[in-house]
Amino acid sequence: MDNKKAKQAGKSRRRGKPKKSGLPFGSRNYIWLGIGLITIVLGYISLAQGPVNSFWSLTLAPILLVIGYCVLIPIGLLLKEPPVKVIDFVKD
């Protein structure tokens, strides 16, 4: 008897909200992450262009890298999808 009660108590504790299945990010998140990745790649490409003292290496590349790493990637990770409104049509 005690064993059945313990099993039932364990089952009741496990019940609760069902786990969400699917991808952790929405399409907007992947778009922002993609834009951030493209910006970072462009930053590294511009860093490799020209001589060391060029505009591309000293000015443009650091700006692109900071925008990519510090702005766009965090936006892509932290942005939440708006909740989906469910409209229930009830016929009277």
N, C-alpha and C positions, 0 to 999 in steps of 0.2 A: 504494500500500500504506500509506504513512504517513497518508494522508488517511482511510482506513478505520479505522485504529487510533485516530486522534484523535477521530473520530465515536463510536466505541465507548466510548472513555474518557469522553467528554462524556455519553453516555447513562448510563453506569454511575454517574456522579456525581449525575445528576439523580434516579436511583432512590432510594428510601428510603421513609420513612413517607408514606402517601398523605395528601393534605390532607383535613382534616375539612370536610365540607359541612354546611350547616345554619346555624341561628342561633347567634350567639356566646353568648347568654344563655338560661337555662332559664326555665320559667314562674315559678319562685320569684323570680328576679331581677326580672322584669317586675312582679310583684306588689309587691315592695319599692319599686321605682322609682315605681310608681303611687301607693303610699301616701305616699312622700316628696313627690311632685309635688302631691298633694292637700293635704298639710300646709303646703307652701310657699304655695300659693294661699290657703289659709285664713289664713295669717300675713299676707299682703299685704292681704287683705280686712279683717281685724281692725285692721290698721295704719291703714286709711282710715276706720274707723268712729269716730264721736264726736269730741269736742274733743281738742286736743293733749294735755292732761293727764289723759286718762281711763285707766282700768285696761286697756282694750283696746289702746290705742296704746303705753303705756309698759311694760306687763308681759307681757300675753298674746302680742302679735305678735312681739316678739323671741324669746320662748321657742319659739314654733312655728317661726319661721324658722331658729333655730339647730338645733333638732331635725331639721328637714327637710334643711337643707344639710349639717350636720356629722355626722348619725347615720344617717338613713334612706337618703339617696342613696348614701353610701359602702357601706352594707350591701348595697344593690342591685347595686352595681358589683363588689364584691369577693367576694360569696357564690358559692361553687362548688356545682354540682350533685353529689350523691353518685354515685359510679361505679355503673354498671348491672352487676349480676351476671348472667352468662350461665350458664344451667344446661344442660349438655349431656346429653341422654338417649341413652345408647348401649344398644342391644339386643344381648345376648350370644347 
